[in-house]
Amino acid sequence: MEPLLKTWRARVFAATWLSYFGYYFCRKPFYLTKASLESELGWDAEFLGYVGTAYLVAYSVGQFLAGFLGDRFGPRAVLLTGMMVTICANAAFGFTNSAGLFIGLMVLNGLSQATGWSNNVGTMASWFHRGERGTVMGVWSTNFQVGGVAANTITAWAGGMFGFRWSYFAGSLVLLLVWAFFLFNQRNHPRDLGLPTVTDPAGPKDSSGASIEEVDPGWTPAVVTNVLLVGLFYFGAKFIRYALWSWAPYLLQKNYNLAGDDAGYLSTVFDLSGIAGVVLIGVMADKLFKGRLALVALIFVCGLIGSCVLMATAGQQNLTLFTISMGLIGFTLYGPDALMTGAGAIDVGSAKRAALASGIINGLGSIGSVAQELLLGKLLKSSDQSAVFLTLLASAVLSALSLSVLVVRNRAAQRTQTAA
């Protein structure tokens, strides 16, 4: 591989990693400031659930649009636009007391935030080949755990020091700096720089024995079914992830009387634990499971079910056990989450269709994040916390069932290919 291509692969990796890392600085402040919005502006848990739902519905719709736009106009243009819009929307949150305007800005923020994952995944698909994607995407996918931790920490600190509105201002400033770095260090494809296409040395060859790009099967019924199965898995996974993002700081303040900034710091246990899970599952997928992504993801999700059981049974009454269960859920959830929506989305949709496949999967998953915001807001208003934890367990079981079907389908497909 020529030196210039290696250099640009590193630059693209850094730019896309920082891009999705930065998106969280304009996504997390609302969740961290829920209790402050309740005390300062009188917005109760149910109303805050509706505000969050407005964002998440827009985010869900935006996922489908973002994948299509990325295929049509290229990831670079979509990402630069999306980041700038979310920077402006997030800063505007800090200036308004109007419920109507706040909801309108949340819709705008949701649409712009939706541009992030699918288009960054689409970029990575063009710069890294299939044989290295498990490990590369495992490391790359730490962006949303590290982003979550950093956004929680910095925006919680800014809110604690200067008032909750500064959580929004600080988040916008961080993403603005990332936007500038991205502008100079991302390109959609090696050919945009006159560089050769990245191919897998162990991948398919043409009649002369030279490497060719991955085969694109198109949107066959089998591909569509697999994309939908991954989307159903992601519905359950994203229900759990957004439930903890959205309500863990709230519960820590309400149940254990922690200050807002302390609740924000402690809730980072969820994201921090996920970093180890993401890196481990990527290496396991390449080295131990030889690219069988769904199988290794299923093993982790079985651990997720046990972690949800711990939170449902012991975590409600004890701060230490609640914190431990948050960490275990993060470790067992983030790995399958990242693997199946990163490398998995590329594999089931092919490198050429990665942005669109990732957008569909994320769009289906985001319906789960909408559902949790509506449902859990109502349950918490009625103080029915046991039901909250049971819904997390049910979501984990749904994800496991979806992956189980995908594993069976993959094995059947491999047997058919071997027989042929």
Buried (B, 14 or more C-beta within 10 A) or exposed (E): EEEEBEEBBEBBBBBBBBBBBBBBBBBBBBBBBBBBBBEEBEBEBBBBBBBBBBBBBBBBBBBBBBBBBBBEEBBBBBBBBBBBBBBBBBBBBBEBEEBEEBBBBBBBBBBBBBBBBBBBBBBBBBBBBBBBBBBBBBBBBBBBBBBBBBBBBBBBBBBBEEBBBBBBBBBBBBBBEBBEBBEEBBBBBBEEEEBEBBBBEEBEEEEEEEBBBBEEEEBEEEBBBBBBBBBBBBBBBBBBBBBBBBBBBBBBBBBBEBEBBBBBBBBBBBBBBBBBBBBBBBBBBBEEBEBBBBBBBBBBBBBBBBBBBBBBBBBBEEBEBBBBBBBBBBBBBBBBBBBBBBBBBBBBBBBBBBBBBBBBBBBBBBBBBBBBBBBBBBBBBEEEBEBBBBBBBBBBBBBBBBBBBBBEBBEEEEEEEEEE
